[in-house]
């Protein structure tokens, strides 16, 4: 109890400290508090919203908008096949924070993947999908499991293969579904995301080891090297806390968290766009500014439809598109809902599947090659271990994760046929980065095939430099 109170106190203080620091940087370095959206950017935003979010249009060549209601939640997705046309090979893409299906547009448009059925969904509370009452496992995992089950029924032929491609929070959701609903898909590709239970276990192990060293030091105070060793042991934990500074802000009391996302003309979101555009990198900030059109394009990727996508008068009565909750998100680009994914214990809280989901999963025939694969040191692997072949892809320069925590012991959480690799020139938003796009396209292409050829061969053809961390 005391340790929990201490952690909460630290989290609050650290969050407040970082909020003040961010406000100072926004006000002094970026002059954000005097920033206003130009009329040109507003015009470009309206054009981009119509281009990508008009339900009657093609957001990407060959794709159309559609909706699926899963467990009472209306989810928006795009697909390159008519409803009801079933295929032997299907891939479903799930984005993360603060994005939408448009995260995947370069990959969805790849000529190499056009022979397959490709589906990209908006997370609940993002893009064109409905809000949720709570963004916990019961709601998020349940709605996405229902969506995947629905897509299998609509688009996947009998004995067909389904590949899931995920990023960031979509990857965390993917890791949980691959662990707790293994029947859903044949392979998971998880980019720029962690296996939650594995990282949590590594954190606890590092803390326990450091505690033991400190206890030993108190019994043998003439061995000061133990203190240095304990600090070295904790350095990955300290490193992750530093990298996660913004999460501590987003977990402050809601008015403060919302203030952070809105001050300075949505400065936080605009900084993320600079990172996505690789204007801000681990090496610093480039001497380049986004044009008004670029600002609008990035904003439309991480927001959703605008007022122009909601007809008024008689036309609204025939409107079969986005829900009212999506319209309500326009004024703050959806950030009020989006940040809740950080606040409502989605990563680690237990998920109690509904009876309908349990029955639906039991009716999926799992190939023998998958049903008898082991998960490492334990029969079913440690808690949170993935129970489906998975390919985890990280960017070497990803600022979101401490590599030692993300990768230590990861093989124990994987089944046969899994791989872990890092893109040597990649960062966090791999689906936006040329190197990441090439690797993700080749990996998806390989996964949609028979997987007889080594994945390494396909990636080698892409010309991208990767490092293989683990393979089973």
C-alpha positions as CSV (number, residue, x, y, z in Angstrom):
1,X,0.0,0.0,0.0
2,X,2.8,2.5,1.0
3,X,4.7,1.6,-2.2
4,X,1.6,2.2,-4.3
5,X,1.0,5.6,-2.6
6,X,4.6,6.5,-3.1
7,X,4.5,5.7,-6.8
8,X,1.3,7.7,-7.3
9,X,2.8,10.6,-5.5
10,X,5.9,10.4,-7.7
11,X,3.8,10.0,-10.8
12,X,1.8,13.1,-10.0
13,X,4.9,15.2,-9.1
14,X,6.8,14.0,-12.2
15,X,3.8,14.7,-14.4
16,X,3.4,18.3,-13.0
17,X,7.1,18.9,-13.4
18,X,7.0,17.8,-17.1
19,X,3.8,19.8,-17.7
20,X,5.5,22.9,-16.6
21,X,8.6,22.1,-18.6
22,X,6.6,21.5,-21.8
23,X,4.6,24.7,-21.3
24,X,7.9,26.6,-20.9
25,X,9.3,25.1,-24.1
26,X,6.1,25.7,-26.0
27,X,6.0,29.3,-24.9
28,X,9.6,30.3,-25.2
29,X,11.2,28.1,-27.9
30,X,8.1,27.6,-30.2
31,X,6.1,30.8,-29.3
32,X,3.1,28.4,-29.3
33,X,0.8,30.6,-27.1
34,X,0.6,33.2,-29.8
35,X,0.2,30.7,-32.6
36,X,-3.0,30.8,-34.6
37,X,-4.2,28.5,-37.4
38,X,-3.9,30.4,-40.7
39,X,-6.8,30.7,-43.2
40,X,-4.7,28.8,-45.7
41,X,-4.2,25.9,-43.3
42,X,-8.0,25.9,-42.6
43,X,-8.7,25.7,-46.3
44,X,-6.2,22.9,-46.8
45,X,-7.6,21.0,-43.9
46,X,-11.1,21.2,-45.4
47,X,-9.8,19.9,-48.7
48,X,-7.9,17.0,-47.0
49,X,-10.9,16.1,-44.9
50,X,-13.0,15.8,-48.0
51,X,-10.3,13.8,-49.8
52,X,-9.7,11.2,-47.1
53,X,-12.9,11.2,-45.0
54,X,-15.8,11.6,-47.5
55,X,-17.7,8.3,-47.1
56,X,-18.6,8.2,-50.8
57,X,-15.0,8.8,-51.9
58,X,-11.9,6.8,-52.3
59,X,-9.4,7.7,-49.6
60,X,-6.8,5.6,-51.2
61,X,-7.0,4.4,-54.8
62,X,-9.0,1.2,-54.9
63,X,-10.3,1.6,-51.3
64,X,-13.7,2.6,-50.0
65,X,-15.1,3.5,-46.6
66,X,-17.3,1.1,-44.6
67,X,-18.6,0.5,-41.1
68,X,-19.0,-2.5,-38.9
69,X,-20.8,-2.5,-35.6
70,X,-19.1,-4.8,-33.0
71,X,-20.6,-5.2,-29.6
72,X,-22.6,-2.1,-30.0
73,X,-19.6,0.0,-31.2
74,X,-19.7,1.4,-34.8
75,X,-16.1,1.1,-36.2
76,X,-15.0,2.8,-39.3
77,X,-12.7,1.0,-41.8
78,X,-11.5,1.1,-45.3
79,X,-11.1,-1.9,-47.6
80,X,-10.1,-2.6,-51.2
81,X,-12.7,-5.3,-51.8
82,X,-16.5,-5.3,-52.1
83,X,-18.4,-6.4,-49.0
84,X,-19.0,-10.1,-49.2
85,X,-16.2,-11.0,-51.6
86,X,-14.1,-13.6,-49.8
87,X,-10.4,-14.1,-50.3
88,X,-7.8,-16.7,-49.2
89,X,-5.4,-14.0,-48.0
90,X,-6.6,-11.0,-45.9
91,X,-4.6,-8.5,-43.8
92,X,-6.1,-6.2,-41.2
93,X,-4.2,-3.1,-40.0
94,X,-4.6,-1.4,-36.6
95,X,-3.0,2.0,-35.9
96,X,-2.0,3.6,-32.6
97,X,-1.9,7.1,-31.0
98,X,-2.7,9.7,-32.2
99,X,-3.4,8.3,-35.7
100,X,-6.1,6.8,-37.9
101,X,-6.3,4.3,-40.7
102,X,-4.3,6.9,-42.7
103,X,-1.2,5.8,-40.9
104,X,-1.1,2.9,-43.3
105,X,-1.8,4.7,-46.6
106,X,1.7,4.2,-48.1
107,X,1.6,0.5,-47.3
108,X,-2.0,0.0,-48.4
109,X,-1.2,1.7,-51.7
110,X,1.9,-0.6,-52.3
111,X,1.6,-2.3,-55.7
112,X,3.1,-5.5,-54.1
113,X,0.0,-5.9,-51.9
114,X,-2.8,-5.2,-54.4
115,X,-3.5,-8.9,-55.0
116,X,-4.7,-9.3,-51.4
117,X,-7.7,-8.0,-49.4
118,X,-6.5,-5.2,-47.2
119,X,-8.5,-3.7,-44.4
120,X,-7.5,-0.8,-42.1
121,X,-9.7,0.1,-39.1
122,X,-9.9,3.1,-36.8
123,X,-9.5,2.4,-33.1
124,X,-12.6,3.2,-31.0
125,X,-12.5,6.9,-30.2
126,X,-10.2,7.6,-33.2
127,X,-10.8,8.6,-36.8
128,X,-14.3,7.7,-37.8
129,X,-15.1,5.1,-35.1
130,X,-17.4,5.5,-32.2
131,X,-16.3,6.6,-28.7
132,X,-16.3,4.1,-25.8
133,X,-17.6,4.6,-22.3
134,X,-14.3,3.3,-20.9
135,X,-11.1,2.5,-22.7
136,X,-10.3,-0.6,-20.7
137,X,-9.7,-4.2,-21.9
138,X,-13.4,-5.1,-21.4
139,X,-14.4,-2.5,-24.0
140,X,-11.4,-2.0,-26.4
141,X,-10.3,-5.7,-26.7
142,X,-13.9,-6.8,-26.9
143,X,-14.8,-4.4,-29.7
144,X,-11.7,-5.1,-31.7
145,X,-12.1,-8.9,-31.3
146,X,-15.7,-8.5,-32.5
147,X,-14.5,-6.5,-35.4
148,X,-11.9,-9.1,-36.4
149,X,-14.4,-11.9,-36.1
150,X,-16.8,-9.8,-38.3
151,X,-14.1,-9.2,-41.0
152,X,-13.3,-13.0,-41.0
153,X,-16.9,-13.7,-41.7
154,X,-17.3,-11.0,-44.4
155,X,-13.9,-11.3,-46.2
156,X,-12.0,-14.4,-45.3
157,X,-12.6,-17.6,-47.3
158,X,-12.8,-21.0,-45.6
159,X,-9.3,-22.2,-44.7
160,X,-8.0,-18.7,-45.6
161,X,-5.1,-16.9,-43.9
162,X,-5.6,-13.8,-41.8
163,X,-2.6,-11.5,-41.0
164,X,-2.8,-8.7,-38.5
165,X,-0.5,-5.7,-38.9
166,X,-0.3,-3.3,-35.9
167,X,1.5,-0.2,-34.6
168,X,2.0,1.6,-31.3
169,X,-1.2,1.2,-29.2
170,X,-2.6,-1.0,-32.0
171,X,0.4,-3.2,-31.3
172,X,-0.3,-3.3,-27.6
173,X,-3.9,-4.3,-28.4
174,X,-2.4,-6.8,-30.9
175,X,-0.1,-8.3,-28.3
176,X,-3.0,-8.9,-25.9
177,X,-5.2,-10.4,-28.5
178,X,-2.4,-12.7,-29.7
179,X,-2.0,-13.8,-26.1
180,X,-5.6,-14.1,-25.1
181,X,-7.5,-14.8,-28.3
182,X,-5.0,-16.8,-30.4
183,X,-7.7,-18.1,-32.7
184,X,-8.3,-14.6,-34.3
185,X,-5.4,-14.6,-36.7
186,X,-2.6,-16.7,-38.2
187,X,0.2,-14.2,-37.7
188,X,0.6,-10.9,-35.9
189,X,3.0,-8.2,-37.2
190,X,3.6,-5.8,-34.3
191,X,5.6,-2.6,-35.1
192,X,6.7,0.0,-32.6
193,X,5.0,-1.6,-29.6
194,X,5.8,-3.8,-26.6
195,X,4.5,-7.0,-25.1
196,X,3.0,-5.4,-21.9
197,X,3.4,-8.2,-19.5
198,X,7.0,-8.9,-20.6
199,X,8.1,-5.3,-20.1
200,X,6.3,-5.2,-16.7
201,X,8.0,-8.4,-15.7
202,X,11.4,-6.9,-16.7
203,X,10.7,-3.8,-14.7
204,X,9.9,-5.8,-11.6
205,X,12.9,-8.0,-12.0
206,X,15.3,-5.0,-12.3
207,X,13.7,-3.4,-9.2
208,X,13.9,-6.6,-7.2
209,X,17.5,-7.1,-8.1
210,X,18.4,-3.5,-7.2
211,X,16.6,-3.9,-3.8
212,X,18.5,-7.0,-3.0
213,X,21.8,-5.2,-3.7
214,X,20.8,-2.3,-1.4
215,X,19.8,-4.8,1.4
216,X,23.2,-6.5,1.0
217,X,24.9,-3.1,1.2
218,X,23.2,-2.2,4.5
219,X,24.6,-5.5,5.9
220,X,28.0,-5.0,4.3
221,X,28.4,-1.1,4.0
222,X,32.1,-1.5,3.2
223,X,31.1,-2.6,-0.3
224,X,30.0,0.7,-2.0
225,X,30.2,-1.0,-5.4
226,X,26.9,-2.5,-4.6
227,X,25.2,0.9,-4.7
228,X,26.7,1.6,-8.1
229,X,25.6,-1.9,-9.3
230,X,22.0,-1.2,-8.0
231,X,21.9,2.1,-9.9
232,X,23.2,0.3,-13.1
233,X,20.5,-2.3,-12.7
234,X,17.8,0.4,-12.4
235,X,19.2,2.5,-15.3
236,X,16.8,0.9,-17.9
237,X,13.8,1.7,-15.5
238,X,15.0,5.3,-15.1
239,X,15.5,5.5,-18.9
240,X,12.0,4.3,-19.6
241,X,10.6,6.8,-17.1
242,X,12.4,9.6,-18.9
243,X,11.2,8.4,-22.3
244,X,7.6,8.2,-20.9
245,X,7.5,11.7,-19.6
246,X,4.5,12.6,-21.7
247,X,2.5,9.6,-20.3
248,X,2.9,10.9,-16.8
249,X,1.4,14.2,-18.0
250,X,-1.5,12.4,-19.7
251,X,-2.2,10.6,-16.5
252,X,-2.6,13.7,-14.4
253,X,-6.1,14.7,-13.3
254,X,-8.1,15.0,-16.5
255,X,-8.4,18.8,-16.7
256,X,-4.6,19.1,-16.6
257,X,-4.1,16.3,-19.1
258,X,-6.6,17.9,-21.4
259,X,-4.9,21.3,-20.9
260,X,-1.6,19.8,-22.1
261,X,-3.2,18.5,-25.3
262,X,-4.9,21.8,-26.1
263,X,-2.5,24.6,-25.1
264,X,-0.6,26.5,-27.7
265,X,-3.0,25.7,-30.5
266,X,-2.6,22.0,-29.9
267,X,1.1,22.3,-29.6
268,X,1.6,18.7,-28.4
269,X,-0.1,17.3,-31.5
270,X,1.8,19.6,-33.8
271,X,5.1,18.5,-32.3
272,X,4.1,14.9,-32.9
273,X,3.5,15.8,-36.5
274,X,7.1,17.2,-36.7
275,X,8.4,13.9,-35.3
276,X,6.3,11.9,-37.8
277,X,7.6,14.1,-40.6
278,X,11.1,13.5,-39.3
279,X,11.7,17.2,-38.9
280,X,12.4,16.5,-35.2
281,X,14.7,13.4,-34.8
282,X,16.9,12.0,-32.2
283,X,19.7,14.2,-33.6
284,X,17.7,17.4,-33.1
285,X,15.4,19.7,-35.1
286,X,15.9,20.2,-38.8
287,X,15.9,23.8,-40.3
288,X,12.7,23.2,-42.1
289,X,9.0,24.1,-41.5
290,X,5.9,22.3,-42.6
291,X,4.0,24.1,-45.3
292,X,0.3,24.9,-44.6
293,X,-0.7,22.0,-46.8
294,X,1.6,19.6,-45.0
295,X,0.2,20.8,-41.6
296,X,-3.3,20.1,-42.8
297,X,-2.3,16.7,-44.2
298,X,-0.7,15.6,-40.9
299,X,-3.6,17.0,-39.0
300,X,-6.2,15.0,-41.0
301,X,-4.2,11.8,-40.4
302,X,-4.5,12.2,-36.7
303,X,-8.0,13.7,-36.4
304,X,-10.8,12.4,-38.6
305,X,-13.7,13.8,-40.6
306,X,-14.6,17.5,-40.4
307,X,-17.9,19.3,-40.4
308,X,-18.1,19.0,-44.1
309,X,-18.5,15.2,-43.8
310,X,-21.8,15.6,-41.8
311,X,-24.6,16.7,-44.0
312,X,-27.3,19.1,-42.7
313,X,-31.0,19.3,-43.4
314,X,-32.7,16.6,-45.5
315,X,-29.4,15.1,-46.5
316,X,-28.6,14.4,-42.9
317,X,-31.6,12.1,-42.7
318,X,-30.2,9.9,-45.4
319,X,-26.6,10.1,-44.0
320,X,-25.4,6.6,-43.2
321,X,-21.9,7.6,-42.2
322,X,-20.2,8.7,-39.0
323,X,-21.9,8.8,-35.7
324,X,-22.7,11.8,-33.6
325,X,-19.8,11.0,-31.2
326,X,-17.4,11.4,-34.1
327,X,-18.8,14.9,-34.9
328,X,-18.4,15.9,-31.2
329,X,-14.7,15.2,-31.5
330,X,-14.0,17.7,-34.3
331,X,-13.5,20.7,-32.0
332,X,-10.4,19.2,-30.3
333,X,-9.2,16.8,-33.1
334,X,-10.5,14.0,-30.9
335,X,-7.7,14.4,-28.3
336,X,-10.1,14.3,-25.3
337,X,-11.0,10.7,-26.2
338,X,-7.6,9.6,-27.6
339,X,-5.6,10.3,-24.4
340,X,-8.0,8.1,-22.4
341,X,-6.2,5.0,-23.9
342,X,-3.3,6.0,-21.7
343,X,-5.4,6.5,-18.6
344,X,-7.8,3.6,-18.3
345,X,-5.5,0.6,-17.8
346,X,-5.8,-1.0,-21.2
347,X,-2.3,-2.5,-21.2
348,X,-2.3,-4.7,-18.1
349,X,-5.8,-5.0,-16.6
350,X,-7.5,-8.4,-17.0
351,X,-9.9,-9.0,-19.9
352,X,-13.0,-11.1,-19.2
353,X,-14.3,-12.2,-22.6
354,X,-18.0,-12.2,-23.2
355,X,-19.7,-15.6,-23.7
356,X,-20.4,-14.7,-27.3
357,X,-16.7,-14.0,-28.0
358,X,-15.7,-17.3,-26.3
359,X,-18.1,-19.2,-28.4
360,X,-17.1,-17.4,-31.6
361,X,-13.4,-18.1,-31.0
362,X,-14.0,-21.8,-30.3
363,X,-15.7,-22.1,-33.7
364,X,-12.5,-21.0,-35.5
365,X,-10.5,-23.9,-36.8
366,X,-6.9,-23.5,-35.8
367,X,-4.3,-25.1,-38.2
368,X,-2.4,-28.0,-36.6
369,X,0.9,-26.1,-37.2
370,X,-0.3,-23.4,-34.8
371,X,-2.0,-25.5,-32.2
372,X,1.0,-27.5,-31.2
373,X,3.7,-24.7,-31.1
374,X,5.4,-24.1,-27.8
375,X,5.9,-20.8,-26.2
376,X,9.3,-21.1,-24.6
377,X,10.3,-22.2,-21.1
378,X,6.7,-22.9,-19.9
379,X,4.0,-24.9,-21.5
380,X,1.9,-21.8,-22.3
381,X,4.7,-19.4,-21.8
382,X,4.8,-16.8,-18.9
383,X,1.7,-14.5,-18.4
384,X,1.1,-12.4,-21.4
385,X,3.1,-14.6,-23.8
386,X,1.9,-14.6,-27.4
387,X,0.4,-17.8,-28.5
388,X,0.4,-17.1,-32.3
389,X,3.4,-16.7,-34.6
390,X,4.4,-13.0,-34.5
391,X,6.9,-10.7,-36.1
392,X,8.0,-7.8,-33.9
393,X,9.6,-4.8,-35.6
394,X,11.3,-2.0,-33.8
395,X,13.1,1.1,-35.0
396,X,16.6,1.4,-33.7
397,X,16.1,5.1,-32.9
398,X,12.6,4.7,-31.4
399,X,12.5,7.2,-28.6
400,X,9.4,5.6,-27.0
401,X,11.1,2.4,-25.6
402,X,14.1,1.5,-23.5
403,X,15.6,-1.3,-25.6
404,X,16.7,-3.4,-22.6
405,X,13.2,-3.6,-21.1
406,X,11.6,-4.1,-24.5
407,X,13.8,-7.0,-25.6
408,X,15.2,-8.8,-22.5
409,X,13.8,-12.3,-22.4
410,X,11.5,-11.7,-25.3
411,X,12.1,-15.2,-26.8
412,X,10.2,-16.7,-23.8
413,X,7.1,-14.8,-24.9
414,X,7.1,-16.0,-28.5
415,X,6.1,-19.3,-30.2
416,X,7.8,-21.2,-33.0
417,X,7.8,-19.2,-36.2
418,X,8.3,-15.8,-34.6
419,X,10.9,-13.2,-35.1
420,X,12.1,-9.9,-33.6
421,X,14.1,-7.4,-35.6
422,X,15.1,-3.8,-35.6
423,X,15.2,-1.4,-38.5
424,X,18.6,0.2,-38.2
425,X,17.6,3.5,-39.7
426,X,14.1,3.4,-38.3
427,X,12.5,5.4,-35.5
428,X,9.0,5.1,-34.0
429,X,6.6,5.8,-36.8
430,X,7.8,3.1,-39.1
431,X,4.6,3.2,-41.4
432,X,5.5,6.8,-42.2
433,X,9.3,6.2,-42.7
434,X,10.7,5.0,-46.0
435,X,12.8,2.4,-44.3
436,X,9.9,1.2,-42.2
437,X,7.5,1.2,-45.1
438,X,9.8,-1.1,-47.1
439,X,10.3,-3.5,-44.3
440,X,6.6,-3.6,-43.4
441,X,5.5,-4.2,-47.0
442,X,8.0,-7.0,-47.4
443,X,7.0,-8.5,-44.0
444,X,3.3,-8.3,-44.8
445,X,3.9,-9.8,-48.3
446,X,5.8,-12.7,-46.8
447,X,3.2,-13.3,-44.1
448,X,0.4,-13.3,-46.6
449,X,2.2,-16.0,-48.6
450,X,3.2,-19.5,-47.5
451,X,6.1,-18.3,-45.4
452,X,8.4,-21.0,-46.9
453,X,11.0,-18.5,-48.0
454,X,13.0,-16.9,-45.1
455,X,11.7,-13.4,-44.2
456,X,15.3,-12.3,-44.2
457,X,15.4,-12.9,-48.0
458,X,12.5,-10.6,-48.7
459,X,13.8,-7.8,-46.4
460,X,17.2,-8.2,-48.1
461,X,15.6,-7.5,-51.4
462,X,14.1,-4.3,-50.0
463,X,17.7,-3.1,-49.4
464,X,16.9,-2.0,-45.9
465,X,19.4,-2.8,-43.1
466,X,17.9,-4.7,-40.2
467,X,19.3,-6.5,-37.1
468,X,17.8,-9.8,-36.1
469,X,17.3,-9.9,-32.3
470,X,15.5,-13.2,-31.9
471,X,14.0,-15.9,-34.1
472,X,12.2,-19.1,-33.1
